[in-house]
Amino acid sequence: MPGKRCKERKHTPITSKKQRGLFGAELARRKAGKTPRMKGITATELAKHLRESKGKKLPKRARRRR
């Protein structure tokens, strides 16, 4: 329903193993104190998305949109 927070469904932009690796590398880069490459997302959001995608069965590569 509109206006209510959905607690059981996980919302993550990660759709492939490759993207999971990129998000993990970005989080490690931030923890090491280096300059971030993804400027539009915070470290807490990165960690949250990685936790959400942990249990998913993901393909190696994302399918291309038409």
Secondary structure, DSSP 8 states (H G I E B T S, - for coil): -TTS--SSS---S--SHHHHHHHHHHHHHHHTT---S-TTS-HHHHHHHHHHHTTS---SS-----
